[in-house]
Amino acid sequence: MKSIMEEASSISKAVDLAWNRAGKPAQFSVKVLEEPERNMFGLTVKSAKIALFFEERRKAESPTRQPERRRPARQEQPTRAAEQPKNQNETRPLKRPRPEWTESLAQEAKDWVDSTLKISGMDHIQYNSSFSGSAIKFIFDATLTGTEGKDRMLFSSFACLILATLRNRHKRQLRNLKVILLTA
């Protein structure tokens, strides 16, 4: 009689692993050596350990052995790259164009700023906006919070939220787009 010891996160997994390692015997017995222990989150802290006992299958030895079959050696065929010399003037694949602010994206950003100022009760504050290339600039006539440090933190959050909103609406990456918010 042979035996195999196995460890796993549960007793059933350990039995399954040992049974497969033993060659899936028809008759076997299992002895649980250690129960698994779990923490309060349900994660295994201590593995289950089992021993699987089984009878080894005996192979009937045949008087004649078949010779090993060998695969015929493959002849190496030239690859495409070797067949055709590379063109020296070959162009590289074009890089993706960087996204730029369009009129519609700029209008969505302005609408976001307008609605945020209205929700915040600061809809009396005026601002100018302009965009070119990868940057959009909002210049406010007055401070929003009254102090420069708080305005800087608020503007940083606004910039991230504007880009996140546009990314979510359009379901595409808007890398390299910049939102600049300033007070006059």
N, C-alpha and C positions, 0 to 999 in steps of 0.2 A: 504494500500500500504506500502511495506517495502522498505528500502534502505540499501545499503552497500557502504562504502567508501573504496577505495583501492589506494595504491601508487605503482608505478613501474617506470622503466627507460623510458618507452614510454607510450603513451595513449593507444595504442592497447594492450600492455601487461597488463596494469592496468584493461582495460575492460575485457580481457580474464580471469584474476584472479578473478575479482568480479563476473563475469557470472558463473564461476565454483563454487565459494563459495555459490552463490544463488541457486544452484541446477539446473543450465541450463534452466532457464525459457524461454518459447516460446516468450513471449512479455515482453519487458523491454525498458526503456529509460535511456540515459546516459547524465550526465551534467559534463562538464570539469570544475573543480575547479581551477587547476593550470596547466599551460603548462610546459613541461620539458625544462630545460636549459642545454646546453652542452658547454664545454670549447673548446679551439682551436684544441685540439687533438681528439675531438669527444666523449669524456667521459662525462657521465652524472654528472652534478654538482648539479642540483635540480631535484627531481623526479616529474613525472606527478601525479596529484591527480584527481580522478574522483569520482562521486557518481552514482550508478546504482540503478534505481527505478524499482520495479517489484511487481506483484501480487503474494501473497503467495499461493502455492498449498494447497488445503484442502484435507486431506486424508479422504476417506469415512470410517467411523467407522463401523466395522463389529460387529454384536451382539455376535458372539462367537469368543473367542480368542483361538488360538492354543497354547498348552503348549510348553514351551521351550524344545528344544531337547538337551540332554546332551550326550556328547561323552562317550563311555564306558572307564573306567579307564584302562590305559595301564599297563600291568604287566611288571615290570622291568626285563630285561634279563641281565644275567651277560655279562660283556664286555670281550673281548679277553684277556685283560691284567689280569683280575681277574681269568679267567679260567686257564691260564698257568702261573705258577710262573716264575719270571725272572731268567735267568741263571746267576749265579754269575760270570762266566768266559766269559760273553758276551763281544765281542770286540766292541769298538767304531768305528764309520765310519772313514776311513782313511782321513787324511788331504790331500788336493791337493798338489802335489809336487810343490815346488817353481821353477819358471823358471830359467834356467841357460843359460849362453852364449854357443851357439853351434858354430861349425866352420862356418856354413852358416850365422848366425846372426853376428858373428864377422867380416866376410868378407863384409857383407852389411854395417856395421859401418865403416870399413876401406874405402870402396868405397865412402861413404858419406863424410868422412874427405878429401879424395883425391879430389873429385869434388868441395868441398867448398873451399879448398886451391887454386885450379886452377881458380875458378871463382873470388876469391879475389885477384888474382895476386901474391899469395904467394906459388906457386907450387915448388919453389926452396928450401923450408924448408923441412927438413927430419924429420921423426919420427919413433919410434919403437912402436909396440903394442903387448900386450899379454893379454890373458884372462884366468880366472880360476873361476869356480863356478858362482857367481852372479856378478862379476866385470870384466870389461874390462879396460885396462890401456893404454893410449897413452902418450908417453914421447917424447916431441919435442926437437930437438937439439938447437933451438934458440927461443927467444921470438917472438911472432907474431906481437905485437904492439909496442914493445920497452919499455914498462913500466909494472911492475908487477901487479899493480892494474887493468889496462885495460885488461891484459891477463886473470886475474882471472874472470872478468866480461864476457869476450869473451868465456872462457872455460865453464863457467856456462851455457851460452846460447847454446853453441855447444852441451853440454851434454843433455839438454832438447830437443833440435831439433833432435838429433840422436835417442833418445828414441821415440819421437813423430812420426818420420818417420817410424821407425820399427813397431810401434803399428798400424799405418795407413796401412802399406803394408800387415801385417799379420792378421789384424782384430782380435786381441786378446790382452788381458791385459799382460803387461810385468812388473808386480809389482816386486819390490825388485831387479831389475837389476840396476847395477850402472855403470856409465861411469866416469872414472877418467882421467883428462887431466892435464899434468904437463909439465914444462920446465926443462931441465937438468941444 
